[in-house]
């Protein structure tokens, strides 16, 4: 798709007509991480297939809707169901919702994902605060002709994750006795999982966890000068010397079991900002 102001304005106007009124916080929920929406007060729901220029979610466990309401006293918009390269979308499609949420008025962006643990000190059910990332998706959501109409073409990525929100999350985790690891997230295309040789390669590159999302959204958040924080729920252990076949249903179950801790972290952070 070609990105235009007109598209963004139409998408935003539709959501505003539904009652999406100046949200402060945007949240992207990853695979198996949908329960947070149950805590949104006075929710207004907009299905992706009704929003002008929005892509459609094709993954069965991604429900495909934006939910607006109040969370810990803050106007919040939640993206339940994200888009991935492995579904056949391009990077502009994948990140279009981030631009729309920014247009609606969000000032902070929270991102979650389910990921595999490459760092063997991390275990299933751990939560990792992303401190940096590696982009192995083979492209950039900023690589289009008219990108400079929406922000600087050459975006600095020395510190893509907001230091203040990361510090606050670590403090919350300590206070709530939640184990919160820190590490580097690597984003690959998927949808196939990695071979043993690929896991060895990713470890050599410096990755602590691997997934198929998040990085394009973070790049666009930085393009928009939108402070962003991301957490990974680690749903499997990627030990190339003892690799077990992955059960997607088990991944969903582990994500669901760990999600209350992630919701707690986000809730307490929102109280502080």
VOBA-1610 file (N, C-alpha, C; in pm, whole numbers, padded with zeros to 5 digits, always signed):
BEGIN
Unk+00084-00120+00000Unk+00000+00000+00000Unk+00088+00125+00000Unk+00033+00235-00051Unk+00100+00365-00044Unk+00036+00442+00072Unk+00120+00494+00160Unk+00069+00565+00277Unk+00039+00710+00242Unk-00084+00753+00276Unk-00122+00893+00255Unk-00188+00949+00380Unk-00180+01081+00394Unk-00249+01148+00504Unk-00399+01122+00499Unk-00453+01117+00378Unk-00598+01097+00360Unk-00643+00964+00421Unk-00563+00858+00399Unk-00595+00728+00457Unk-00597+00736+00610Unk-00491+00793+00666Unk-00483+00803+00812Unk-00598+00884+00868Unk-00633+00993+00800Unk-00743+01078+00847Unk-00877+01005+00840Unk-00897+00925+00734Unk-01024+00850+00723Unk-01034+00744+00832Unk-00924+00671+00854Unk-00924+00569+00960Unk-00951+00632+01096Unk-00883+00744+01121Unk-00897+00813+01250Unk-01037+00869+01266Unk-01090+00929+01163Unk-01225+00988+01170Unk-01329+00881+01199Unk-01314+00764+01138Unk-01409+00654+01165Unk-01406+00617+01313Unk-01285+00600+01368Unk-01272+00561+01509Unk-01324+00671+01602Unk-01297+00795+01568Unk-01349+00906+01649Unk-01502+00908+01647Unk-01559+00874+01532Unk-01706+00870+01522Unk-01765+00759+01608Unk-01682+00655+01636Unk-01726+00545+01723Unk-01711+00580+01871Unk-01639+00691+01900Unk-01620+00732+02039Unk-01479+00719+02091Unk-01382+00692+02001Unk-01241+00685+02041Unk-01192+00828+02062Unk-01191+00871+02187Unk-01168+01012+02218Unk-01034+01034+02287Unk-00932+01081+02213Unk-00803+01122+02266Unk-00741+01021+02364Unk-00718+00896+02320Unk-00650+00802+02409Unk-00509+00848+02440Unk-00465+00818+02562Unk-00328+00853+02604Unk-00231+00737+02584Unk-00284+00614+02601Unk-00202+00493+02600Unk-00247+00403+02486Unk-00149+00348+02412Unk-00177+00244+02314Unk-00110+00114+02358Unk-00182+00003+02343Unk-00129-00128+02382Unk-00147-00226+02267Unk-00041-00298+02232Unk-00048-00405+02131Unk-00034-00538+02204Unk-00134-00625+02187Unk-00132-00754+02256Unk-00084-00864+02162Unk+00008-00946+02211Unk+00065-01053+02130Unk-00013-01183+02139Unk+00041-01285+02075Unk-00022-01416+02068Unk-00053-01471+02207Unk-00180-01507+02229Unk-00221-01565+02357Unk-00234-01465+02469Unk-00221-01336+02436Unk-00220-01231+02539Unk-00340-01137+02518Unk-00460-01190+02531Unk-00579-01110+02502Unk-00663-01073+02622Unk-00627-01125+02741Unk-00715-01107+02857Unk-00715-00965+02912Unk-00613-00889+02880Unk-00606-00751+02932Unk-00732-00672+02895Unk-00790-00705+02779Unk-00907-00628+02735Unk-01024-00644+02831Unk-01026-00754+02909Unk-01135-00775+03005Unk-01134-00669+03114Unk-01022-00601+03131Unk-01008-00502+03238Unk-01033-00359+03189Unk-01063-00345+03060Unk-01094-00212+03006Unk-01235-00173+03046Unk-01248-00057+03108Unk-01380-00009+03151Unk-01451+00065+03037Unk-01583+00045+03029Unk-01667+00109+02927Unk-01609+00092+02787Unk-01586-00034+02746Unk-01516-00058+02619Unk-01602-00022+02497Unk-01536+00033+02397Unk-01593+00052+02264Unk-01508-00030+02170Unk-01573-00114+02087Unk-01500-00207+02000Unk-01515-00167+01855Unk-01403-00166+01783Unk-01404-00145+01638Unk-01331-00262+01573Unk-01403-00342+01495Unk-01342-00455+01426Unk-01260-00404+01308Unk-01145-00468+01288Unk-01054-00423+01182Unk-01122-00415+01046Unk-01212-00510+01018Unk-01272-00512+00885Unk-01372-00399+00863Unk-01399-00319+00968Unk-01486-00202+00955Unk-01407-00072+00947Unk-01278-00077+00981Unk-01197+00045+00986Unk-01138+00070+00848Unk-01163+00186+00787Unk-01108+00213+00654Unk-00956+00195+00649Unk-00911+00123+00546Unk-00769+00102+00514Unk-00695+00010+00611Unk-00766-00048+00710Unk-00701-00144+00800Unk-00685-00279+00731Unk-00572-00345+00754Unk-00561-00485+00710Unk-00656-00573+00793Unk-00675-00698+00753Unk-00756-00793+00828Unk-00666-00894+00895Unk-00697-00930+01019Unk-00620-01033+01089Unk-00657-01169+01031Unk-00556-01252+01001Unk-00583-01384+00943Unk-00546-01498+01036Unk-00475-01470+01144Unk-00432-01576+01235Unk-00546-01608+01331Unk-00575-01738+01347Unk-00696-01777+01420Unk-00698-01732+01565Unk-00580-01717+01628Unk-00581-01674+01767Unk-00553-01524+01781Unk-00565-01451+01670Unk-00563-01305+01676Unk-00702-01256+01636Unk-00770-01189+01727Unk-00912-01165+01706Unk-00945-01047+01616Unk-00855-00950+01603Unk-00875-00847+01503Unk-00968-00735+01541Unk-00939-00665+01651Unk-01020-00549+01687Unk-00942-00449+01770Unk-00981-00324+01758Unk-00933-00217+01845Unk-01036-00196+01954Unk-00990-00186+02077Unk-01080-00165+02190Unk-01037-00039+02262Unk-01133+00051+02280Unk-01107+00179+02347Unk-01184+00183+02478Unk-01121+00236+02581Unk-01189+00251+02710Unk-01093+00307+02812Unk-01124+00286+02938Unk-01042+00337+03048Unk-00970+00222+03117Unk-00841+00240+03138Unk-00760+00139+03208Unk-00676+00215+03310Unk-00699+00185+03436Unk-00631+00256+03545Unk-00644+00408+03531Unk-00764+00450+03495Unk-00793+00594+03490Unk-00744+00665+03366Unk-00678+00592+03276Unk-00625+00653+03154Unk-00705+00605+03033Unk-00734+00699+02942Unk-00797+00660+02816Unk-00697+00576+02737Unk-00741+00458+02697Unk-00650+00359+02640Unk-00712+00297+02515Unk-00628+00270+02416Unk-00673+00193+02299Unk-00585+00069+02288Unk-00651-00046+02277Unk-00582-00174+02277Unk-00600-00241+02141Unk-00489-00285+02086Unk-00490-00358+01960Unk-00489-00507+01993Unk-00605-00571+01978Unk-00617-00715+02008Unk-00608-00790+01876Unk-00489-00840+01848Unk-00462-00902+01718Unk-00376-00809+01634Unk-00255-00852+01606Unk-00163-00772+01524Unk-00143-00841+01390Unk-00062-00778+01306Unk-00035-00830+01171Unk+00111-00871+01160Unk+00137-00970+01075Unk+00271-01025+01063Unk+00311-01039+00916Unk+00441-01035+00890Unk+00489-01063+00755Unk+00445-01201+00707Unk+00443-01299+00800Unk+00413-01436+00758Unk+00268-01454+00712Unk+00183-01354+00736Unk+00046-01361+00686Unk+00034-01306+00544Unk+00146-01254+00492Unk+00143-01200+00356Unk+00130-01048+00351Unk+00130-00982+00465Unk+00124-00836+00468Unk+00262-00778+00442Unk+00263-00651+00400Unk+00392-00584+00392Unk+00412-00503+00521Unk+00533-00448+00534Unk+00568-00381+00660Unk+00486-00255+00684Unk+00435-00194+00577Unk+00350-00077+00594Unk+00213-00115+00650Unk+00159-00228+00599Unk+00033-00281+00654Unk+00048-00309+00804Unk+00156-00380+00836Unk+00179-00426+00973Unk+00180-00309+01072Unk+00237-00197+01028Unk+00256-00083+01118Unk+00150+00025+01103Unk+00059+00008+01009Unk-00045+00109+00988Unk-00125+00138+01117Unk-00163+00036+01195Unk-00237+00064+01318Unk-00161+00151+01418Unk-00028+00139+01420Unk+00051+00222+01511Unk+00036+00369+01471Unk+00040+00395+01341Unk+00024+00532+01292Unk-00116+00585+01323Unk-00216+00498+01313Unk-00354+00541+01343Unk-00369+00571+01492Unk-00314+00486+01578Unk-00324+00512+01722Unk-00253+00642+01759Unk-00140+00667+01693Unk-00069+00794+01715Unk-00154+00912+01670Unk-00219+00895+01556Unk-00306+01001+01504Unk-00423+01028+01599Unk-00470+00922+01664Unk-00579+00938+01763Unk-00533+01017+01885Unk-00400+01013+01912Unk-00350+01095+02022Unk-00266+01025+02126Unk-00236+00893+02108Unk-00161+00825+02215Unk-00025+00890+02236Unk+00018+00889+02363Unk+00146+00950+02402Unk+00251+00845+02441Unk+00204+00722+02470Unk+00293+00612+02508Unk+00240+00485+02441Unk+00334+00397+02402Unk+00296+00272+02339Unk+00357+00155+02416Unk+00271+00059+02452Unk+00314-00064+02519Unk+00295-00179+02420Unk+00396-00263+02406Unk+00388-00376+02313Unk+00418-00506+02389Unk+00341-00610+02358Unk+00370-00742+02414Unk+00380-00843+02301Unk+00452-00950+02327Unk+00461-01058+02229Unk+00490-01189+02301Unk+00465-01298+02231Unk+00510-01430+02276Unk+00637-01462+02199Unk+00737-01513+02268Unk+00867-01536+02204Unk+00931-01663+02258Unk+01028-01712+02184Unk+01105-01828+02228Unk+01233-01784+02297Unk+01268-01854+02405Unk+01389-01819+02482Unk+01512-01882+02418Unk+01601-01797+02369Unk+01730-01843+02316Unk+01833-01846+02428Unk+01827-01748+02516Unk+01913-01746+02636Unk+01868-01861+02727Unk+01954-01957+02747Unk+01914-02077+02821Unk+01902-02055+02971Unk+01933-01934+03016Unk+01904-01898+03155Unk+01759-01856+03172Unk+01690-01836+03061Unk+01548-01798+03064Unk+01464-01924+03043Unk+01347-01928+03106Unk+01264-02048+03102Unk+01122-02015+03054Unk+01049-02121+03016Unk+00908-02105+02979Unk+00834-02033+03091Unk+00753-01934+03054Unk+00675-01862+03154Unk+00744-01739+03209Unk+00873-01720+03176Unk+00942-01596+03216Unk+00890-01479+03131Unk+00910-01360+03183Unk+00880-01238+03108Unk+01012-01164+03087Unk+01034-01119+02965Unk+01157-01046+02932Unk+01124-00904+02889Unk+01186-00808+02954Unk+01177-00669+02913Unk+01277-00648+02799Unk+01228-00604+02685Unk+01315-00587+02569Unk+01401-00462+02587Unk+01533-00482+02585Unk+01623-00367+02600Unk+01681-00323+02466Unk+01677-00413+02368Unk+01726-00381+02234Unk+01674-00488+02140Unk+01692-00468+02011Unk+01644-00569+01917Unk+01736-00584+01797Unk+01715-00694+01726Unk+01782-00722+01599Unk+01674-00746+01495Unk+01681-00674+01384Unk+01580-00687+01279Unk+01631-00783+01171Unk+01572-00904+01166Unk+01605-01001+01062Unk+01484-01026+00972Unk+01400-00924+00958Unk+01280-00941+00875Unk+01302-00897+00730Unk+01422-00855+00699Unk+01457-00831+00560Unk+01405-00703+00500Unk+01364-00609+00584Unk+01314-00483+00532Unk+01287-00384+00643Unk+01236-00267+00604Unk+01204-00162+00701Unk+01067-00102+00669Unk+00987-00075+00771Unk+00858-00008+00748Unk+00874+00139+00709Unk+00998+00187+00707Unk+01025+00326+00666Unk+01079+00334+00524Unk+01090+00221+00457Unk+01150+00219+00323Unk+01042+00241+00216Unk+00990+00365+00212Unk+00896+00402+00106Unk+00921+00547+00066Unk+00879+00582-00055Unk+00921+00708-00116Unk+00885+00831-00035Unk+00762+00837+00015Unk+00716+00961+00080Unk+00725+00955+00232Unk+00818+00874+00284Unk+00829+00858+00429Unk+00855+00990+00500Unk+00928+01082+00434Unk+00964+01207+00501Unk+00843+01298+00525Unk+00727+01265+00464Unk+00605+01340+00495Unk+00554+01309+00636Unk+00602+01198+00693Unk+00547+01151+00822Unk+00650+01155+00934Unk+00772+01196+00903Unk+00879+01202+01003Unk+01013+01193+00934Unk+01120+01199+01011Unk+01254+01193+00953Unk+01277+01060+00883Unk+01337+01065+00765Unk+01367+00940+00693Unk+01470+00856+00769Unk+01574+00922+00820Unk+01684+00851+00885Unk+01665+00858+01038Unk+01594+00759+01090Unk+01556+00759+01232Unk+01668+00698+01315Unk+01710+00769+01420Unk+01812+00718+01510Unk+01754+00605+01594Unk+01827+00494+01602Unk+01780+00378+01678Unk+01879+00338+01787Unk+01954+00436+01837Unk+02052+00407+01942Unk+01984+00358+02070Unk+01863+00408+02096Unk+01789+00369+02216Unk+01641+00362+02181Unk+01600+00255+02111Unk+01463+00249+02060Unk+01356+00230+02167Unk+01395+00179+02284Unk+01298+00152+02391Unk+01314+00256+02501Unk+01203+00315+02542Unk+01205+00429+02633Unk+01268+00392+02769Unk+01374+00463+02805Unk+01451+00430+02926Unk+01368+00453+03052Unk+01289+00559+03054Unk+01210+00590+03174Unk+01106+00481+03200Unk+01035+00439+03096Unk+00933+00335+03116Unk+00998+00201+03152Unk+01114+00172+03094Unk+01184+00048+03128Unk+01225+00048+03274Unk+01278+00160+03321Unk+01319+00170+03462Unk+01199+00152+03554Unk+01088+00216+03519Unk+00966+00204+03601Unk+00915+00059+03604Unk+00921-00009+03488Unk+00875-00149+03484Unk+00962-00238+03572Unk+01092-00217+03569Unk+01182-00296+03654Unk+01151-00271+03802Unk+01122-00147+03835Unk+01087-00113+03973Unk+00955-00178+04014Unk+00856-00175+03925Unk+00727-00239+03951Unk+00746-00389+03973Unk+00826-00452+03886Unk+00848-00596+03896Unk+00910-00633+04030Unk+01005-00552+04073Unk+01071-00577+04202Unk+00971-00564+04316Unk+00890-00458+04310Unk+00791-00432+04416Unk+00686-00542+04421Unk+00644-00592+04304Unk+00538-00692+04297Unk+00592-00835+04301Unk+00724-00848+04318Unk+00789-00979+04323Unk+00765-01061+04196Unk+00772-00992+04082Unk+00760-01056+03952Unk+00900-01064+03890Unk+00940-01183+03850Unk+01071-01199+03787Unk+01066-01139+03646Unk+01144-01036+03623Unk+01147-00970+03492Unk+01289-00972+03439Unk+01312-01054+03337Unk+01443-01061+03274Unk+01461-00940+03183Unk+01583-00916+03138Unk+01611-00815+03036Unk+01691-00879+02924Unk+01662-00840+02801Unk+01737-00900+02693Unk+01707-00843+02556Unk+01771-00903+02457Unk+01761-00861+02318Unk+01663-00951+02245Unk+01569-00889+02175Unk+01467-00961+02098Unk+01507-00957+01951Unk+01505-01072+01885Unk+01532-01076+01742Unk+01402-01112+01670Unk+01373-01037+01566Unk+01250-01058+01489Unk+01284-01123+01355Unk+01219-01238+01329Unk+01238-01311+01204Unk+01105-01312+01127Unk+01108-01363+01005Unk+00988-01360+00922Unk+00886-01465+00964Unk+00930-01592+00984Unk+00836-01699+01010Unk+00761-01736+00883Unk+00651-01814+00891Unk+00591-01866+01015Unk+00658-01993+01068Unk+00745-02055+00988Unk+00814-02174+01039Unk+00903-02136+01156Unk+00919-02229+01250Unk+01011-02204+01360Unk+01153-02236+01315Unk+01248-02209+01400Unk+01389-02215+01360Unk+01443-02358+01365Unk+01544-02381+01283Unk+01621-02505+01291Unk+01722-02493+01404Unk+01783-02604+01439Unk+01886-02600+01544Unk+02001-02509+01502Unk+02039-02516+01374Unk+02148-02430+01326Unk+02110-02282+01335Unk+01985-02254+01307Unk+01939-02113+01314Unk+01938-02063+01459Unk+01897-02147+01552Unk+01902-02106+01693Unk+02047-02078+01737Unk+02139-02161+01691Unk+02281-02137+01723Unk+02326-02003+01665Unk+02285-01975+01542Unk+02322-01848+01478Unk+02266-01730+01556Unk+02139-01737+01595Unk+02075-01625+01666Unk+02143-01600+01800Unk+02186-01708+01865Unk+02257-01692+01992Unk+02391-01620+01969Unk+02461-01659+01862Unk+02590-01595+01830Unk+02568-01446+01801Unk+02457-01412+01737Unk+02427-01272+01704Unk+02397-01188+01828Unk+02366-01254+01940Unk+02341-01179+02063Unk+02196-01173+02104Unk+02110-01256+02045Unk+01968-01255+02079Unk+01942-01338+02205Unk+01850-01288+02287Unk+01803-01363+02405Unk+01668-01428+02382Unk+01590-01372+02287Unk+01458-01427+02257Unk+01427-01401+02110Unk+01344-01489+02051Unk+01313-01476+01909Unk+01161-01478+01889Unk+01116-01391+01799Unk+00974-01386+01765Unk+00956-01336+01623Unk+00829-01312+01587Unk+00796-01278+01448Unk+00720-01146+01438Unk+00742-01057+01535Unk+00665-00932+01538Unk+00747-00821+01604Unk+00679-00719+01649Unk+00728-00614+01741Unk+00826-00515+01678Unk+00933-00563+01615Unk+01037-00473+01566Unk+00983-00369+01466Unk+00901-00408+01366Unk+00847-00304+01276Unk+00766-00198+01351Unk+00688-00242+01450Unk+00606-00149+01527Unk+00693-00052+01607Unk+00804-00104+01661Unk+00895-00020+01739Unk+00966+00080+01649Unk+01004+00037+01529Unk+01069+00129+01435Unk+00975+00245+01402Unk+00848+00214+01375Unk+00753+00320+01342Unk+00725+00409+01463Unk+00719+00351+01583Unk+00702+00434+01703Unk+00816+00534+01715Unk+00938+00490+01687Unk+01052+00582+01691Unk+01043+00686+01580Unk+00993+00647+01465Unk+00972+00741+01355Unk+00876+00852+01396Unk+00775+00813+01476Unk+00673+00908+01523Unk+00714+00978+01653Unk+00835+00948+01701Unk+00883+01001+01830Unk+00785+00967+01943Unk+00737+00844+01937Unk+00639+00792+02034Unk+00713+00699+02130Unk+00722+00734+02259Unk+00793+00648+02354Unk+00728+00509+02359Unk+00812+00406+02352Unk+00762+00269+02344Unk+00837+00179+02440Unk+00765+00081+02497Unk+00824-00021+02581Unk+00766-00155+02535Unk+00846-00262+02543Unk+00800-00392+02496Unk+00841-00502+02593Unk+00751-00599+02610Unk+00782-00717+02691Unk+00750-00843+02611Unk+00832-00945+02631Unk+00811-01075+02569Unk+00773-01176+02676Unk+00665-01248+02653Unk+00631-01364+02735Unk+00697-01485+02670Unk+00787-01548+02742Unk+00867-01657+02684Unk+00790-01788+02697Unk+00756-01844+02581Unk+00663-01957+02579Unk+00729-02090+02545Unk+00855-02087+02500Unk+00926-02212+02474Unk+01075-02188+02488Unk+01149-02297+02505Unk+01293-02290+02526Unk+01364-02346+02402Unk+01449-02263+02345Unk+01509-02293+02214Unk+01652-02342+02232Unk+01665-02461+02289Unk+01797-02521+02313Unk+01830-02611+02195Unk+01922-02569+02108Unk+01950-02648+01987Unk+02007-02785+02017Unk+02066-02803+02135Unk+02124-02934+02169Unk+02020-03027+02231Unk+01901-02974+02258Unk+01795-03056+02320Unk+01659-03005+02271Unk+01648-02995+02139Unk+01530-02929+02081Unk+01412-03024+02074Unk+01300-02977+02128Unk+01177-03054+02126Unk+01080-02993+02024Unk+00996-03076+01959Unk+00896-03019+01868Unk+00806-02920+01942Unk+00772-02811+01875Unk+00691-02706+01938Unk+00543-02736+01917Unk+00467-02722+02025Unk+00321-02738+02021Unk+00260-02600+02033Unk+00197-02551+01924Unk+00143-02415+01925Unk+00039-02398+02035Unk-00039-02501+02060Unk-00141-02490+02167Unk-00075-02475+02304Unk+00041-02541+02323Unk+00113-02524+02450Unk+00165-02381+02463Unk+00212-02324+02350Unk+00260-02186+02351Unk+00148-02092+02393Unk+00029-02113+02336Unk-00087-02029+02371Unk-00120-02045+02519Unk-00115-02170+02568Unk-00149-02197+02709Unk-00049-02131+02803Unk+00081-02138+02771Unk+00183-02077+02857Unk+00168-01924+02856Unk+00141-01869+02738Unk+00119-01724+02729Unk+00001-01683+02817Unk-00107-01760+02810Unk-00227-01728+02890Unk-00201-01738+03040Unk-00119-01837+03078Unk-00089-01857+03220Unk-00002-01745+03276Unk+00088-01693+03191Unk+00181-01588+03234Unk+00119-01449+03223Unk+00015-01437+03141Unk-00040-01305+03110Unk-00077-01220+03233Unk-00138-01278+03339Unk-00173-01192+03454Unk-00055-01111+03509Unk+00066-01170+03505Unk+00185-01096+03552Unk+00213-00978+03459Unk+00200-01001+03328Unk+00223-00894+03231Unk+00121-00782+03249Unk-00005-00821+03270Unk-00112-00721+03291Unk-00081-00639+03416Unk-00034-00706+03520Unk+00002-00637+03645Unk+00113-00535+03618Unk+00214-00574+03542Unk+00323-00482+03510Unk+00271-00360+03434Unk+00189-00383+03333Unk+00135-00273+03254Unk+00045-00184+03339Unk-00038-00248+03423Unk-00130-00169+03506Unk-00054-00075+03599Unk+00047-00129+03666Unk+00122-00047+03762Unk+00203+00060+03691Unk+00253+00032+03571Unk+00326+00132+03495Unk+00232+00246+03454Unk+00113+00210+03408Unk+00017+00313+03365Unk-00020+00404+03481Unk-00028+00349+03601Unk-00058+00432+03718Unk+00048+00541+03738Unk+00171+00513+03694Unk+00283+00602+03722Unk+00309+00707+03614Unk+00239+00694+03501Unk+00271+00786+03389Unk+00152+00873+03354
//
